[in-house]
Amino acid sequence: MDTLENQANRLYDQQKYPEALDIYLSLLKKYPKAEKYSMYCGNCFDAIGQTGEAARYYKKASKLNPVSPNALLALANLYYQKEDYANAEKFARMVLHKFNNDTSALLILGNCAYCKADFETALSFYEKVCAINPSSYIGLINMANTSFDLGKYVKAIDFAFKALEIYPASVDAYIIAGNSYMELSKTEKAEKNLLKALNFKSDNPWIYNSLSRLYQKAEDWKNALNFGWKAVLFAGDAADDQHINFGYLLYECIDEKKSDLALEYARKWLEAFEKNKLVAYMANSILEDKKIKTAETEYLVRIFDAFATDFDETLHGLEYLVPQHIAEMVQKHHKKEFFKRTNCLDLGCGTGLCAQMIKDIIGWSAITGVDLSSKMLEKARQKGVYSHLEQTEIVNFLNTTDKTYQLVVAGDVLTYFGDLKPLFEGVAKVLSLGGLFVFSICENNLNKDDYCITPAARFVHSTNYILKQLKKRGYNKLDMLYKPLRNEGDKVVYGYIFAAQKVMIVEK
Ligand SMILES: C[S@@+](CC[C@H](N)C(=O)[O-])C[C@H]1O[C@@H](n2cnc3c(N)ncnc32)[C@H](O)[C@@H]1O
């Protein structure tokens, strides 16, 4: 007989959740003590995105059957999916309190720790899972992946091979083994494992990406570009991370004097993704299109949103010194005694590295940060050094604000502007007379132009151009220091740090 429950289960299996939910709700009304209907209602609400209701029904199910871990596990999973790790951990621990060997709860705790980048803790939970169940594929593959993140490549390979014993078609295991061998500079083994992964999943862009990096390391540029190209083709238009990787690959290829090949791919890339603004900007920079006068706002948002999570660690690794140089200039030239208090404006504030360095120097002050990228601003907010943060384009901000500032800083930002006239005019508009403008530029040692775009999609400026622009817009140059800014590969990138004082009001 086709019972109501069967009908609901069938609809549920067919993923017709709203229809299934109606029946489960009516069944629950009739049998209010039936834990299973409460669980099903929770599952349906979860599937249609009503997580608050889902949690309510799971909690009810847990009360109805306190000896089952299912409802608590569903709650832990629900919060984990919502990235609410505190609640996910709370419910996973409640499961472990009653069932201390529950591997699902241990996995959730491991995953929460992993998502918080606490890899050591994550590993300890996955270890417990494997101690309880040595043939847990998910436990082993998570151990492999987390060991890789911890830089324990030999261990990562070991766990990946153990995972392969249980699930011989594991693409993830082959990728982790391949990437680990690559880190250990065992090129042949890396290639073998990555090609195996490709056999199982020939449309996975990350495998092509890994192979591209492997060939790049071996200076086999032809294969590096071929596989990098396949990575972007399989990833498609929306995969910013793959396009950014490909753009840098082309740039590095040019840097290694393999320009013809890089230019050929840059043209192909532009043609295949002609409507993609990130691609257009990066590819045209590689092709050194003289028409580019400033960076596209959409490009900036997308690239810095993609960088935000790891920005501080990455730049620390590149020995990024601009905030320090800016702070030294502020220390040297900012005359606190001229002003009642300092209102400071941090243009292109990013994650707040400059404000962090100057906040103690300028004393009683308010710092406003302006940036296009919401993800960079989120990181800046977490540092707690800004009195105000605004997500907007810099020149737009300068032209529309009615506030004045006694100090304006811009660390590693002018490199996203070619023509500096609008920015210098805008800063002059908001800066108090006697106020200080401190900024960095990358030096143009490529040609005699005032500025030019480089294949790295950044502008470089000539110092003569900067000096002329400062004079024209009513500033007096106080200082101009040639400094190392950061590393790029094994090269040091140099540039200038300028300190200028507004001494005149110039009519536009
Ligand atoms: C390389 S980061 C530097 C961040 C920070 N000043 C530092 O030194 O760490 C450049 C920042 O400038 C922002 N930016 C570049 N051009 C911009 C524009 N026209 N309007 C607003 N923000 C911009 C980017 O979004 C990015 O966060």
The ligand as a Gaussian input file, in Angstrom:
#p B3LYP/6-31G(d) Opt

LIG

0 1
 C       48.841000      46.464000      -2.889000
 S       47.479000      46.856000      -1.927000
 C       48.213000      47.878000      -0.695000
 C       47.372000      47.946000       0.544000
 C       47.955000      48.790000       1.675000
 N       48.062000      50.178000       1.317000
 C       49.281000      48.228000       2.100000
 O       50.300000      48.916000       1.933000
 O       49.310000      47.096000       2.600000
 C       46.615000      48.033000      -2.933000
 C       45.205000      48.325000      -2.412000
 O       44.721000      49.476000      -3.094000
 C       43.373000      49.271000      -3.461000
 N       43.121000      50.125000      -4.646000
 C       43.863000      50.204000      -5.778000
 N       43.329000      51.120000      -6.612000
 C       42.225000      51.614000      -5.999000
 C       41.261000      52.586000      -6.355000
 N       41.313000      53.228000      -7.526000
 N       40.264000      52.855000      -5.479000
 C       40.197000      52.201000      -4.275000
 N       41.091000      51.268000      -3.888000
 C       42.095000      50.975000      -4.733000
 C       43.277000      47.789000      -3.741000
 O       41.943000      47.324000      -3.637000
 C       44.208000      47.206000      -2.686000
 O       43.533000      46.874000      -1.516000

